[in-house]
Each structure stands twice: as structure tokens, then as C-alpha cells.
């Protein structure tokens, strides 16, 4: 939900606080990643009523739409010995940073099995030998790598499941600095990831639907149309419990659709399952919007 004008912005904050005091089942939160205010409640009808209250009773101009999906980026291959070199001459003291990295895919499970520390989806390993980069500059390279990963390479989404090895580099006695090596680390990381091959990951939800068995065909067909995959189906008397994995992007508005196709007799719940590679066709659509 977002305000139409600057005047509405202040009114919206106060109005949402008022509704939260009056209605314990209503929530309003701020998503740092997408920069959106997200409202949630007992269902879509509940939120429609709240929107009506905001506009008609509280005189707040707002726009309500589908939340943005928090995608992730990753790499599909390996790239070795990719150099990032930051050299700048400005008349006086210059800037010089030079870092060479290897990148490869790694999952959290693989990192744990190898005893590697993964922070925000990135494993950084210092493989420098012989003092080719002074020790005080290596944290700067890591910082540059992590900053580049957080802002993404493909479409501005955070990069995850990447192992970065700092293997070589060089420095200048006068011109090298922490800032220069931060820039060198970021450049090397972006170039290496591009060379390794970039992909987009989308959040997959575990969806559990409980429906009268007579509607099983309708519900399962609708799940398939949403790029979903049924992983379990259990008959409990007259009721069918369906467990499926469905991309989050396909589930906005699902509660209303489910209600209409089952005469209001089915219920559903969902929780995050994992991030999974997007099909190329859909990836291109998302990146165009981004």
C-alpha cells in the first residue's frame, strides 16, 4: 500500500496505527528490501474492507497493489582468475587496487559440510600467498565483494550461493588504499559472476490446500496453471489434503480464486520453501520490469 501524495503519507501512517489498535488481526509492516509498506490480514476481503475504510472514512488517498517479489541472483558456472583493477590518477596521490578472484556456486548445505562460513549467501576465502596484497587490504576486498553481491549484477537483486576466493593481486606503495581495494573487489566480483553465467532465483512456497474431494480436479488443475507441482495428496475421509510447491509470484489472489472454485469450502496455508531457478522466458520478463 502506498500514499498518493506527500500529505497522504503522514495521514496513512496515523490511519494504519489506528486500525491496528482497533483490529488485532491486521498487520502493517515495512519491507526494507523492496521499500514497500505491506498490509496483511485474515484474507483479501478483510484487506478490501480496510482499504475502503482508509479511503472513505479516514480520507486517505492510497494505492493498493500486488507486493513485489524478492528475487535473488546466483551464478550457474565457475570463473577463475578474473581480475578487477581500480586505477585512478587525479594529479596528486592516485588510487590503486588490484584483486584476482575465482567464483563458483555453493549451497548453504555444501558450505556447512565443508566447514565454510556463509554470510548473506556469500562465502569469501582468503587464498593470498606471498604478500602480493598486504593483509590490511584483504578485508577491504571482502567488503567490496559483499557490497557488490548485495546490489546484484543482473537486475539489482541480492546475489546468493556464491563462493569467492581471493587468489592474487598487486598493490602500490603510495597509491593503494582501502577504498581502492574495495572498488577492485567489487569490479572483480561483478566481472567474474558475469563470466560464470548469471541466473535469477525465485521464492517457492509450500502450499497446503484442504478441500472437499469433489473439487480435487479443479484445485489441482489451478495449481498446475500456476507453475505449481503437487508433491503429496492425501485423502482423509471426504477431505483431500494437497501439498504443493508453487512460485510466490503466482500466488497473489489465490485465496479468492480457491474460495470461488470450491464454493468457499476449501482452506489453504503457505510458507517459504526455497529459492529456485526461474525459466529463462520468465526471467527476461522480470528483468525488463526491474
C-alpha positions in Angstrom: 0.0 0.0 0.0 1.3 3.5 -0.8 0.0 7.0 -0.4 -1.0 9.1 -3.4 0.6 12.3 -2.2 3.0 13.7 0.4 0.1 14.9 2.5 -1.4 11.4 2.4 1.9 9.9 3.6 1.6 11.2 7.1 -2.1 10.5 7.3 -1.6 6.9 6.2 0.9 6.2 9.0 -1.6 7.5 11.6 -4.5 5.7 10.0 -2.7 2.4 9.9 -1.8 2.7 13.6 -5.4 3.5 14.4 -6.7 0.4 12.5 -4.0 -1.8 14.2 -5.2 -0.7 17.6 -8.8 -1.5 16.7 -8.2 -4.7 14.8 -5.6 -7.1 16.3 -5.7 -9.4 13.2 -4.4 -6.6 11.0 -0.7 -6.0 10.4 1.2 -3.3 8.7 5.0 -3.7 8.2 7.8 -2.0 6.2 9.8 -4.2 3.8 13.4 -2.8 3.8 14.3 -4.9 0.8 11.6 -3.7 -1.6 10.9 -0.3 0.1 7.2 -1.1 0.4 4.6 -0.9 3.2 2.9 -4.3 3.3 -0.5 -4.8 4.9 -1.8 -8.2 5.9 -4.9 -9.6 7.5 -7.3 -12.5 7.6 -7.9 -12.6 3.9 -8.3 -10.5 0.8 -11.9 -9.5 1.7 -10.5 -8.2 5.1 -8.0 -6.0 3.3 -10.5 -4.7 0.8 -12.7 -3.5 3.8 -9.7 -1.8 5.3 -8.9 -0.1 2.1 -12.5 1.2 1.9 -12.2 2.5 5.5 -8.9 4.3 4.6 -10.3 6.0 1.6 -14.0 6.6 2.5 -13.9 7.1 6.3 -10.4 8.3 7.0 -10.0 10.3 3.8 -6.5 8.9 2.9 -5.6 8.6 -0.7 -3.9 5.3 -1.3 -2.9 2.8 -4.0 -3.1 -0.9 -3.2 -1.4 -3.4 -5.4 0.4 -6.7 -5.5 3.6 -6.7 -3.5 6.9 -7.0 -5.3 8.6 -10.4 -5.1 12.0 -10.6 -3.5 14.0 -12.4 -6.2 17.7 -13.4 -5.8 20.6 -13.8 -8.2 23.1 -16.5 -8.5 25.7 -18.0 -10.8 25.4 -21.1 -12.9 29.1 -21.9 -13.5 32.7 -21.3 -12.5 35.0 -18.5 -13.4 38.7 -18.5 -12.4 41.4 -15.8 -12.3 39.2 -12.8 -13.0 40.9 -9.5 -12.3 39.4 -6.3 -11.0 41.7 -3.4 -11.2 40.9 0.1 -9.9 43.5 2.7 -11.0 42.8 6.4 -10.8 45.2 9.4 -11.2 44.0 12.8 -10.1 47.1 14.9 -10.2 48.1 14.2 -6.6 48.0 10.9 -4.9 46.2 8.3 -7.0 44.2 5.2 -6.3 45.4 1.7 -7.0 43.8 -1.6 -6.1 44.2 -4.9 -7.9 42.4 -8.2 -7.0 42.0 -11.5 -8.8 39.2 -13.9 -7.7 37.7 -17.2 -8.5 33.9 -17.7 -8.2 31.9 -20.9 -8.0 28.4 -22.0 -7.0 27.9 -23.3 -3.5 24.7 -24.1 -1.4 24.4 -23.5 2.3 24.4 -27.2 2.8 27.7 -27.6 0.9 29.2 -24.7 2.9 28.2 -26.3 6.2 29.6 -29.7 5.1 32.9 -28.1 4.2 33.1 -26.0 7.4 32.9 -22.7 5.5 31.2 -19.6 6.9 28.4 -18.3 4.6 27.2 -14.7 5.4 24.2 -13.4 3.4 24.6 -16.2 0.9 28.3 -15.5 0.1 31.4 -17.4 1.2 34.6 -15.4 1.0 38.0 -17.2 1.2 41.4 -15.5 1.5 43.9 -17.6 -0.6 46.6 -14.9 -0.8 50.1 -16.1 -0.5 53.5 -14.3 -0.6 52.1 -10.9 0.5 51.0 -9.9 -3.1 48.2 -8.0 -1.3 49.1 -6.6 2.2 46.9 -8.1 5.0 45.3 -4.8 5.8 43.7 -4.6 2.4 42.1 -8.1 2.3 39.1 -7.1 4.5 38.6 -4.2 2.0 38.4 -6.6 -0.9 35.9 -8.7 1.0 33.8 -5.6 1.8 33.8 -4.6 -1.9 32.7 -8.1 -2.9 29.9 -8.2 -0.3 28.6 -4.8 -1.3 28.6 -5.8 -5.0 26.7 -9.0 -4.1 24.1 -7.1 -2.1 23.3 -4.8 -5.0 23.3 -7.7 -7.6 24.7 -7.9 -11.1 21.8 -9.0 -13.3 18.8 -6.9 -12.1 19.7 -5.3 -8.8 18.6 -8.3 -6.6 20.9 -9.7 -3.9 23.4 -12.4 -5.0 23.4 -15.7 -3.1 25.1 -19.1 -3.1 28.4 -17.9 -4.4 31.9 -18.9 -3.2 34.5 -16.2 -3.8 38.3 -17.0 -3.5 40.7 -14.1 -3.5 43.8 -15.7 -5.1 46.1 -13.0 -6.4 46.5 -9.2 -6.9 49.0 -6.4 -6.6 49.4 -3.1 -4.8 51.2 0.2 -5.0 53.3 1.5 -2.1 51.9 5.0 -2.3 48.6 4.9 -4.2 47.0 1.8 -2.7 44.2 2.4 -0.1 41.2 0.6 1.4 38.8 2.4 -0.9 40.8 1.3 -4.0 40.8 -2.3 -2.9 37.0 -2.2 -2.1 36.5 -1.0 -5.7 38.8 -3.7 -7.1 37.0 -6.4 -5.1 33.6 -5.2 -6.4 34.9 -5.0 -10.0 36.4 -8.5 -9.9 33.3 -10.0 -8.4 30.9 -8.5 -11.0 33.1 -9.5 -13.9 33.7 -13.0 -12.5 30.0 -13.6 -11.9 29.1 -12.3 -15.4 31.7 -14.7 -16.9 30.4 -17.6 -14.8 26.9 -17.1 -16.0 24.0 -15.4 -14.2 20.6 -16.7 -13.3 17.6 -15.4 -11.4 16.1 -17.3 -8.4 12.5 -17.0 -7.3 10.9 -17.9 -4.0 9.0 -21.1 -3.9 6.2 -21.6 -1.4 5.0 -24.8 0.2 1.2 -24.6 -0.3 -1.2 -26.8 1.7 -4.8 -26.9 0.5 -7.6 -28.7 2.4 -10.6 -29.2 0.1 -13.6 -31.5 -0.3 -12.5 -34.3 -2.5 -15.1 -33.4 -5.2 -13.1 -30.3 -6.0 -9.7 -32.0 -6.3 -9.6 -31.8 -10.1 -10.3 -28.1 -10.1 -7.8 -27.3 -7.4 -5.0 -29.5 -8.9 -5.6 -28.0 -12.3 -5.4 -24.5 -11.0 -2.1 -25.3 -9.1 -0.6 -26.7 -12.4 -1.7 -23.5 -14.2 0.3 -21.5 -11.6 3.5 -23.4 -12.4 3.0 -25.4 -9.3 3.9 -29.1 -8.6 1.8 -31.3 -6.3 4.2 -33.3 -4.1 1.6 -35.1 -1.9 -2.1 -35.7 -1.9 -3.8 -37.5 1.0 -7.5 -38.4 1.3 -8.8 -38.0 4.9 -12.4 -39.2 4.7 -14.3 -36.8 2.5 -11.5 -34.2 2.6 -8.4 -34.1 0.4 -5.2 -32.5 1.7 -2.9 -31.4 -1.2 0.7 -30.3 -0.6 2.3 -28.5 -3.5 5.3 -26.2 -4.3 4.3 -23.1 -6.2 6.2 -19.9 -7.1 5.3 -17.0 -4.9 4.7 -14.7 -7.9 1.8 -17.0 -9.0 0.0 -17.0 -5.6 -1.2 -13.4 -5.3 -5.0 -13.6 -5.2 -5.0 -17.3 -4.7 -7.3 -17.3 -1.6 -10.1 -15.6 -3.6 -9.7 -18.0 -6.5 -9.7 -21.0 -4.2 -12.8 -19.8 -2.5 -14.7 -19.3 -5.7 -13.8 -22.7 -7.2 -14.7 -24.7 -4.1 -17.9 -22.8 -3.0 -15.9 -21.4 -0.1 -15.3 -24.8 1.4 -11.5 -25.1 0.9 -8.7 -23.6 3.1 -5.1 -23.0 2.3 -1.8 -22.1 4.1 1.6 -21.3 2.7 5.2 -20.9 4.0 8.5 -20.3 2.3 10.3 -23.4 1.0 13.3 -22.4 -1.0 14.7 -20.3 -3.9 14.7 -22.0 -7.3 16.0 -21.1 -10.7 13.5 -19.3 -12.9 12.8 -20.3 -16.5 14.6 -18.1 -19.0 11.4 -16.7 -20.5 10.0 -15.6 -17.2 13.4 -14.3 -16.1 13.5 -12.0 -19.0 10.1 -10.6 -18.2 11.1 -9.9 -14.6 14.3 -8.2 -15.6 12.5 -6.0 -18.1 10.2 -4.7 -15.3 13.2 -4.3 -12.9 
